[in-house]
Amino acid sequence: MSETADVVIVGGGLEGAATAWALAERGVTDVLVAERNTVGSGMTGKSSGIVRCHYGVSSLAAMAAVGLEVFETAEERFGHDIGFRQTGYVVGVGEPNVDSLRKSLAAQRSVGVETEEIDAGEVADMWPHADLSPFAAFGWEARGGYGDAYQTAQAFAVSARASGVRIRQGANVTDLIVDAGRVTGIRLADGTEVSAGTVVVATGAWTQPFLSRHGVDMPIRVVREQIVTISPGLDLGPVPVFSDLVSLQYVRPEVGGEILFGNSDLAHCQDADPDDYLNRATDDFVDLTVEKVGTRFPGLTDASITGSYAGCYDVTPDWNPVISAGGMDGLIVAAGFSGHGFKIAPAVGALVADLVTDGRSFDPRIPETDFALTRFADGTLLKSPYPYVGAGEMR
C-alpha cells in the first residue's frame, strides 16, 4: 500500500504532537503523525514538568518564554485545562554562582523573560520549612510553575487532528525511504509506504539507532533519570517550584499536596536502554533523596516517601537539543532534548514548522543555527556563557 503527505512526523510524543499542532496553526494540514504506540506513550509521561525560563542560553530562555505564553492561555487555545499550575519558580545559588545568576537574569530579561532577584526573606515566606542559610542569592519567576506533559501532548494532538492532521497510532515506522540521498518518505511495519516532501523525526531516546542506519551521526546518549514523590507530613500551602543549586536538587508541589523531588547533579549519569530500564528509584537514590530533602527542608519532620518512577533523557554532548535539517535533503530532526523538552515544546513545534515552510526561524531570538546538528562536528557547542558550578548541564 502507498500513501502521500506533505509532511510526515515520526513519533507522537510531546515534540511530535507540538510540531503537528504548529504546522496546523500555519495552515499546513496534509500531515501524518506516525506513532508506534499511542500519543504520549513514551518518555512524555515521565517528565517532571517544570516550567521555567531560567536559562543562560538566550535562545532557550526565549523558547521557554514562548512555551509559557501557550501554557498560560491553554484553556482558551485548547478548550480545557492541560495541567499547568502557575506556582512561581525560585532558584537559589551559593556564593560561587552569584555573578552567573545575575548575568543570566539580565540576559533572560533581554529576550522577554519576566525574572528578578529576590532576597532570602521573600523566599522564607514562600518556603518557611527550608534552611536557606547556604544561599547567597535567589532568582524568581512569578509566572513559572509546573505542568503535565502527557495532557499537553494530548491537547496538541486533538487540536491538530481537528484541523485535518492525520494521527496514526499503532503505526511502527521501520525505516526511512531514501532516493538519491533524499528522504522521500517512510515505511511502516505493515508494509505501507508513505511518500512525503518532508519527514520530521521526533523519536526522542530512540533517535540515534533509527537514523544511524542511514549514516546520520546523531550524538545522543540515553540516560536514566529518577524521580521520588514525598508526602510532606503537613499542608505546605501554595509553595513554588524550588531549584536548589547548592545541594543540587529541585522540588515542586503536586496537585494532591505531595512534593516531587529530582536530582540536579547530572555529572555522572547512568546509561540506559529506553526499552528496558528500571522504572523506579534505586535504594541509593532513595537514600540520596532522604539526605538532600532532609538537609534543605529540616522543618518537614514528618515527611515520608510515597513513590518513585524513572524515565530517560536523550542527551546531546552540550545538553541542548537538535532542531535541524538532518544531514539529508527532506529530513528534519527534533531530538536530544536533554530534559528541557516540556517547557520549550510549543517553541519546538514552531521552529520545526519554520524549517519545514521556510528553512529558517522566524523568531530572531531563536536562531535556527543554535540548534543545528552540524554544531557537534564543527565544535561550536551551545553552552551558557554564565555556567553554574555543579549544574552546568541543565542551565
ABEGO torsion letter per residue (X at the ends): XBBBBABBBBEABAAAAAAAAAAAAAGBABBBBBBABBBGABAAAABAGBBBABBABAAAAAAAAAAAAAAAAAAAAAGBBAGBBBAEBBBBBBAAAAAAAAAAAAAAAAAGBBBBBBBAAAAAAABAABBAAABABBBBBAABEBBBAAAAAAAAAAAAAAAGBBBBBGBBBABBBBBGGBBAEBBBAAGBBBBBABBBBBAEAAAAAAAAAAGBBBBBBBBBBBBBBBBAGBBAEBBBBBBBAAAGBBBBBBAAGBBBBBBABAABBBBBBAABBBABBBAAAAAAAAAAAAAABAABAABBBAEBBBBBBBBBAAGBBBBBBAGBBGBBBBBGAGGAAAAAAAAAAAAAAAAAAAGBBABAABBAAAABAAAAAAGBBBBBABBBBGAAAAX
